[in-house]
Amino acid sequence: MFCQRERDVGKGRREIMQDLKVAILQSNLHWENVEENLNMFSSQILAIGSEADLIVLPEMFNTGFTMSSEELAEPMNSVSMQWMLEMARAKDTVITGSIIIEERGAYFNRLIWMRPDGTHKHYDKRHLFRMMDENNHYSGGNKRLIVELNGWRICTMICYDLRFPVWSRNRNDYDCLLYIANWPTPRMEAWNTLLRARAHENQAYVIGVNRVGEDANGTSFSGGSAIIDPKGATICDTEHEQEQTKSASLSYSELQDFREKFPIGLDADSFEIQ
């Protein structure tokens, strides 16, 4: 059963909050092959047995982390987004992951938040990974995206953003922080450490979804996808180097109880991002 709790949403109104059920897909990716990746994820998504409020795919789930932006980019609402809508409707859930989007001559590593009714929002990766030349093939975003799902406020981020805590700082404007990634095996200690750090410092759930396998550049990825609770404890994780789908429920009541008993947000420093 879902846990229910009321949340004060202002002006005397109260909202019943439910636990949020999240499915994370840790998968190998077919290099620069949109059709094969979409077919693969179709099978994995349709095989999810229980209902999920949110299904999370890795960064650049339809191509792998490629610098062939001009060759592989799609306009908004093209093949990959139409596929996301089809899957969202089939499972009656929100689906998110990033794809390469071309817009007005610029290319973006863009996270799409696709709802089953066809409405969607997006977030453009702000921190571009210069060590693999991403900053020379893509344009960075400058706006955070915080979306609502069943009353939950979710802040969306992409891969390298994880290393920059100011960008993801909770200003009492979200309950869950989400990272999708192609995070290489040699830096897995940083991935594991920073996911927990973001949970601790922001008193929020953190969802991290990474890929597995090896890309055409010989870069290996070992997964490490996980869901972390606001105290930094792992409530769901995957086997390293294995394709897996895992699900977990996020408890809103436990989140609120912890924030009320240990209100570190009241002592947070104020700042502005330039």
FENNORRA-V528500 format. One record per pair of residues at least 4 apart in sequence whose C-alpha atoms are under 6 Angstrom apart, sorted by the first residue. I is the first residue (numbers start at 1). J is the second residue. Records with the same first field share a line. If there is no record, write none. Layout:
I=J, J
This chain:
2=18, 19
3=18, 19
4=17, 18
5=16, 17
6=14, 15, 16, 17
7=14, 15
8=14
9=13, 14
19=250, 251, 252
20=249, 250
21=52, 53, 248, 249
22=52, 54, 247, 248
23=55, 246, 247
24=55, 56, 245, 246
25=57, 245
26=211, 243, 244
27=211, 212, 243
28=211, 212, 213
29=64
30=37
31=63, 64
32=63
33=63
34=62, 63
37=62
38=42
41=45
53=93
54=93, 94, 95
55=95
56=96
57=97
58=97, 180, 181, 209, 210
59=97, 98, 180, 181, 182
60=64, 65, 98, 99
69=73
73=100, 101, 102
74=101, 102
75=101, 102
77=81
78=82
88=92, 93, 94, 95, 116
89=116
92=116
93=116
94=114, 115
95=114
96=112, 113
97=111, 112
98=110, 111, 112
99=109, 110
100=108, 109
101=107, 108
102=106, 107
107=138, 139
108=138, 139
109=124, 125
110=123, 124
111=122, 123
112=122
113=120, 121, 122
114=120
115=119, 120
123=145
124=141
125=140, 141, 158
126=140, 141, 142
127=160, 161
128=134, 135
129=134
130=134, 135
134=138
145=155, 156
146=154, 155
147=153, 154
148=152, 153
153=174, 175
154=174, 175, 176, 177
155=177
156=178
157=178, 179
158=179, 180, 181
159=180, 181
165=169
170=202
175=204
176=204, 205, 206
177=206
178=206, 207
179=208
180=208, 209
181=210
182=210, 211
184=220, 221
185=220, 221, 222
190=194
196=232
198=202
199=203, 204, 205, 206, 230, 232
200=230, 231, 232
203=230
204=230
205=228, 229, 230
206=227, 228
207=227
208=225, 226
209=225
210=223, 225
211=223
212=221, 222, 223, 241
213=220, 221
214=218, 219, 220
215=219
222=240, 241
223=240, 241
224=240
225=237, 238
226=236, 237
227=235, 236
228=232, 233, 234, 235
229=233
258=262
259=263
